[in-house]
Amino acid sequence: MDEFELIQRYFVWPEATANPAVVLSVGDDAALLSLPAGEQLVVSSDTLVSGRHFFADADAFDIGHKALAVNLSDLAAMAAKPVAFTLSLTLPAFDADWLTGFAEGMRSLAQQHNIALVGGDTTRGPLAIGITVMGSVKSDRVLRRDRLQVGDVLVVSGQVGDGGFGLAVANQHPLALTLSDDQQQAVLMRLHRPQPRVALGLALPAMANAGMDVSDGLLQDLQHMLKASGDLSAQLLLDQLPLSSAAQTLLNSDPRFVLEQALSAGDDYELLFAIPTSALPVLDQLSQQLNLPLTVIGQVMQTTQQPTLDLIWQGKPWPYPLPLGYRHF
Amino acid sequence: MDEFELIQRYFVWPEATANPAVVLSVGDDAALLSLPAGEQLVVSSDTLVSGRHFFADADAFDIGHKALAVNLSDLAAMAAKPVAFTLSLTLPAFDADWLTGFAEGMRSLAQQHNIALVGGDTTRGPLAIGITVMGSVKSDRVLRRDRLQVGDVLVVSGQVGDGGFGLAVANQHPLALTLSDDQQQAVLMRLHRPQPRVALGLALPAMANAGMDVSDGLLQDLQHMLKASGDLSAQLLLDQLPLSSAAQTLLNSDPRFVLEQALSAGDDYELLFAIPTSALPVLDQLSQQLNLPLTVIGQVMQTTQQPTLDLIWQGKPWPYPLPLGYRHF
């Protein structure tokens, strides 16, 4: 099977050309897209490499889902509407079962978010999935990370730490193995099939000053926001962190382990954003409307001398050093 | 060095934010681009994997140049103006010299074509370079491959086959080694530093009905055009193929080897396009203006029963079977 046949069989999806933004999809030298008048283009690329971003023996459906999900999460973090994506797939060998599962995982998520696969390439080599995702946004509705304001409250969606707990289960960490089977399955699901918060992202510019997604760990990502916003400081209330039932089960026996996952493990793909206190009532409405927890976890502070990030736990400073999160290289 | 430092040091280029289309470059969850009003977005992705698309010990500057060049060639083939690109770089290890050379090769070509590097990621793994390139085009000025008309003459830019000769030199093919040192250097240069025909592409919609770039071999690429245009047929006059001095040197001793490179080797990155005969006088003007040979090599024919691709050599059908060109998977 050559590249053209492979693409035709697994990656030419009729719904792509039904998307009104898609003028030309797979088949020419490039794809052609038409954005709504007055909207800007949001672009992000993320590559997942076997053995680094997922286990080599991971389920193909999950790999397809996750590769697109982490890219959609970047669009969500900019408050962009998904439009189209390209896929660069490097495969060690032709494997029909694997390709079927991979394409299904990717396609079902693409359909949920009405994003069209419009191009890319396949080549032979160690398994890697490169995706470039494109979205559109009105220029005055972009959610940037460098617009934090002193006094803003910090909010995170969903629950944090489950990506880390999922990895701990997969790595047979003794503490993670004390979780019930259901809890283990739940955190593995969160690791393998993260749900990009696209609807939340689209709603945020009406209330939020700044936002980003939590992919490298809450602490590291928050530090990026504080730095980009002019070296601001912040206080995090660790007792407020929204934890899953699995995390809560472990909290009494090993709070340090639990909070390290919540603060420093990557792979959560929740949104972290900042709103003025005046927007708190709207936050509750939005949470109900989306059926998604939106939890205040801290506040942006004026920097006095050096920028600081204070972690408060049970009324006192958190006593342990914390790893900064996932470092890519 | 972590990913953020690496990107900051090698891949944040001040000229990117000077590009008026770039609203936000590297640093947020995604880049933000503003296209000229009324223009459509052209998108293409191409990944180069070490050991398949370039030699593992190839010069880093050349790898950086070529990875961007092959993507720019896809924009040229759509008649699109380059705007921005993302880079997904997978590296086996941190190597400052290699990264410096690679970034310089990519950056100098990017500057020539005023295209901004606006995002991407780096990760550890076997060397691979994934690029997604974006351009803009007025909707009535797109150069598509599926618009060939019966009677159109087929034109190719520059010279064809040198990518194949370069590979033959690199592989120490006995015939290629009979070339002079200068000729060997010239074809290697064509292999390692192809020049995307961006200016030609932008000029073509005024005269051409259809076009594409020659990346997988002239024969295979022409067949894709004929098929996409409704199973048309064509005649190629092999005596007309524009050959470099290196190719001409070998033509008498082994015409079969020479024409196989010209017709079936990939990696030329010239444009193949079709114009009505009425446009032939304008073709000469354009060739002079761009200082680039534009050579008529055949004609599009009506299909009578089955689509055919007739190869004529010295007044007779070409007697040898020809490989179809580079097959990616």
Interface residues (C-beta under 8 A of the other chain):
Chain A: M1 D2 E3 L6 V23 L24 G27 D28 D29 A30 A31 L32 L33 S34 L35 A37 Q40 L41 V42 V43 S44 S45 D46 T47 V49 G51 R52 H53 D74 L75 A77 M78 A80 A84 T86 L87 S88 T90 L91 F94 V118 G119 G120 D121 T122 T123 R124 G125 P126 A128 G130 T132 V133 M134 G135 V137 S139 V142 R144 R145 D146 M212 D213 A228 R327 H328 F329
Chain B: M1 D2 E3 L6 V23 L24 G27 D28 D29 A30 A31 L32 L33 S34 L35 A37 Q40 L41 V42 V43 S44 S45 D46 T47 V49 G51 R52 H53 D74 L75 A77 M78 A80 A84 T86 L87 S88 T90 L91 F94 V118 G119 G120 D121 T122 T123 R124 G125 P126 A128 G130 T132 V133 M134 G135 V137 S139 V142 R144 R145 D146 M212 D213 A228 R327 H328 F329
